């Protein structure tokens, strides 16, 4: 019995002497360039859009154009290696991707509700009468490129879901949307639509929190790795510096006055 306990103790000491797998500057550089930095860039864009309640929802095919699952931003093999060493980041990534899926589902639900609502149809019919179109100086064919009514309602619903602001002139639907934008967005407050709209907003806020959490974790890990392994966030050879524009003052020509 004593020998067994002694052997177990020695085995435990031997295990404690084993070193963790080495992480060197080359691995850190690869993590920075193919996982951490690209992901930070993508998450910062997501955070900006989410703060504006712009979910970048697109109805066909159903997707969030600029809010993605983490794997869309990074090298998958290096991501797997990185998260093996940082399980807390792996859990934050899983949370982010779950919230992205939930937001996508809520956008799809609101889209379907709006397209099928008599309120959107009535407003569409009101703002596309011959008189209303003449006032805008356009036609229904110009605004919607000859698409059928169902497609038109889907497009309007997409802008409503995204809380779209005023559209630039190169959007063919801009004259209609910009003139009646507030009326379309007010549909989100209709009793038959409000609860679904509020649920979508809550999903968006939860998504923002998951993005913020992951951003903070990644920045902490990046700083620690950089300081421990003497590796800059960005390789100097890859930093593009705009050349300075140097302007020289040219003195006026010297004029000699002769008597």
SULJO-V32990 format. One record per helix or strand of 3 or more residues. SS is the DSSP state (2 for helix, 1 for strand). FROM is the first residue (numbers start at 1). LEN is the number of residues. If there is no record, write none. Layout:
[[SS;FROM;LEN] [SS;FROM;LEN]]
//
This chain:
[[2;2;16] [2;25;27] [1;57;3] [1;62;3] [2;70;3] [2;76;10] [2;87;29] [2;118;10] [2;130;7] [2;140;5] [2;149;13] [2;174;16] [2;194;36] [2;236;3]]
//
